[in-house]
Amino acid sequence: MYSKTMSSSAQQNWNKTYKVRNMVSTLDYAKNAFGKFQLKPRSSLLDIGCGDGRDALYFSAQGLQVTAIDFSEEAIGKIKKEYPHINALVLDILNMDFPDASFDVVFAHLSLHYFDDPKTDTVFHTIHRILKPKGLFFVRCKSIHDPLYGKGEEVGKDMFLLKHVRHFFSEEYMKEKLREFEICSLQQRVSDYDGKRSCFVEAVARKTTSSQK
């Protein structure tokens, strides 16, 4: 009932944010993702909800071929201007129309916890489709144990509107959303984010073919 209005409102809010915000340093989550799985140079990586491009820039510096998407024109405009070697696109996560098997890696840092359950299912299925066989999917979402859980207006199961909608994940929910994948790791993590204590559910998953399952 709120999806179209919230999408437009959220887009405007993020445009305002990125118009004035300077890029901050790469997060440890991106560095750990690269180091743990030793991603091969020239691998194709899709950064979903890339924001100001801090992680996309890091991956590009490691020799990966990066495509970065976000629905904020301000954020993508900055990336195009300052880092033209990155393929930066204004694109809604719900409308990722890349061909099948386009990417070796999909990276989604705090970009998939904004949708109701049917839309979340659609996004995870799309990611599975656009990954190459044996491709890796790195995903991090806010946890139901996060201090923000329960604050604001409840708009769905584990979903609350506080400035914008957040859909908080449990480990069980993440596991269910990854049902098409082979799960390499799945865990809860507590760390500081933007100067505040935050709780996350993190997973690494691999695309398998039906014969591998």
Secondary structure, 3 states (H helix, E strand, C coil): CCHHHHHHHHHHHHHHHHHHCCCCCCCHHHHHHHHHHCCCCCCEEEEECCCCCHHHHHHHHCCCEEEEEECCHHHHHHHHHHCCCCEEEECCHHHCCCCCCCEEEEEEECCCCCCCHHHHHHHHHHHHHHEEEEEEEEEEEEECCCCCCCCCEEEECCEEECCCEEECECHHHHHHHCCCEEEEEEEEEEEEECCEEEEEEEEEEEECCCCCC
